[in-house]
Amino acid sequence: MSTLAPAPDVSALVARRAAGRSLEAPFYTGREVFDLDIEAVFARSWLFVAAEAELPEPGDYVTVTLGPYSVILLRDDDEEVRAFHNVCRHRGARILNDERGSVGNIVCGYHRWTYGVDGRLLHAESQPAEFDPSCFGLRTVHARTLAGLVFICLTERPPADFDEVAARIEPYIAPHDLRRAKVATQIDLVENGNWKLTMENNRECYHCGGHPELQCSLFPVYGYAEQDVPPVLRPAYDRYLQADAESRTTYESLGLPYEAIEELDTRTTGFRIQREPLDGAGESFTEDGTAACKRLLNDFPTPRLGRLSLHMQPNAWFHFLSDHAITFSVIPLAPDRTLVRTTWLVHPDAVEGVDYDLDGLTRVWTATNDQDALLVARAQQGIASPAYLPGPYGPTEYQVEAFVNWYATRLKAHLAP
């Protein structure tokens, strides 16, 4: 006769987390921890949820589901991006059920309560004379835009450091003019692993030998300190140093900031940003490193700008290039299932089939995402084994340690008396 395993003592798990090692199995497999992650991390952090290009016109909307929460992102008539809880103020019905679309007003399909795109209740049939519609507008969610990227925070008191983070990040991203960009395509991929495994996998290139398409343009020395570069990677590292010196001259001539800022676990809204060269032609993520789109973002004078990469805790990473940008958002679905949404953005006047081939634009990261999904699934399977024990991080995995430390700090703050 089988018996259910006892629920883990989450506070004890967090308290005994060993620095420099992966987390214990329940962090990746337990329903109790998953629910805590939604409550303590995703409901209390600034989350990247969309590019402004996904909401090009007033009335355009996107819905986002995070655990028990459903949120409507909407561009209002003043062209500002707003966010609302997707819950009718009458009897709580889910209002918008599609992932995206366009509305004139927001109408609940249950009893036809009707809201404006500013969230105000406009119509509620058969109410008493004393009914005050101004008391029953949609409940708002904090929403911020940053250089064409949309962030939300579900808690009433969001982290106060977002303004400071935005001020440091925006000068890097703004030259890519994402507010005017358009969506070339968007691909959703469900990985069979815990969301933290998805994020950890992205935070290191120790495994990048498994990404042959990506390694055509990405120097395989990411995360290495010079003294740790193995002999087999020394030629690539020497090429990187030469390309980096040349790139810095270009960046400085164009007024593009490039120095790394790394505050992954020293603040509530952890981030890392840096502009650095690509291998090959140095222009884009393609097999030979040449630009995938002829029409460059913001009409840059040269395509050879390498990559501007941004990591943000807890759920996003980005690559901004001369010819396009790629956004990645991570949404937990279950303890062992995670949605990775990848969006490719191009110049608003770029024409598919003329300025870019969609397969050529997306081939490298589509292949890389598929390969990462397999690696994450294997990690989840191994961690679910009774034989699993937390293992040590190597020097090139220091950003994984920073992510896990940031995560553990968030849980400790939430669980503190």
Salt bridges, closest charged atoms under 4 A:
GLU24 OE2 - ARG16 NE 2.69
ASP35 OD1 - ARG31 NE 3.18
ASP37 OD2 - LYS196 NZ 2.69
GLU39 OE2 - HIS414 NE2 3.13
GLU52 OE1 - ARG75 NH2 3.07
GLU52 OE2 - ARG179 NE 3.31
GLU54 OE1 - ARG100 NH1 3.37
ASP76 OD2 - ARG82 NE 2.73
GLU99 OE1 - ARG341 NH2 3.73
ASP118 OD2 - ARG120 NE 2.64
ASP161 OD2 - ARG267 NH1 3.15
ASP163 OD1 - ARG144 NH1 2.81
GLU164 OE2 - ARG267 NH2 3.00
GLU170 OE2 - ARG179 NH1 3.78
ASP177 OD2 - ARG180 NH1 2.84
ASP188 OD1 - ARG341 NE 2.74
GLU204 OE1 - HIS207 ND1 2.99
GLU226 OE2 - ARG234 NH2 3.28
ASP238 OD1 - ARG234 NE 3.47
ASP244 OD2 - ARG248 NE 2.98
GLU246 OE1 - ARG304 NH2 3.93
GLU259 OE2 - ARG248 NH1 3.26
GLU262 OE1 - ARG272 NE 2.33
GLU263 OE2 - ARG168 NH1 2.20
GLU263 OE1 - ARG267 NE 2.67
GLU276 OE2 - ARG307 NH2 3.02
ASP279 OD2 - ARG239 NH2 2.49
GLU287 OE2 - ARG363 NH1 2.99
ASP299 OD1 - ARG295 NE 3.12
ASP299 OD1 - HIS347 NE2 3.75
ASP323 OD1 - HIS324 ND1 3.03
ASP349 OD2 - ARG295 NH2 3.94
ASP359 OD2 - ARG363 NH2 2.35
ASP372 OD1 - HIS207 NE2 3.20
ASP372 OD1 - HIS211 NE2 2.79
GLU401 OE1 - ARG17 NH2 2.76
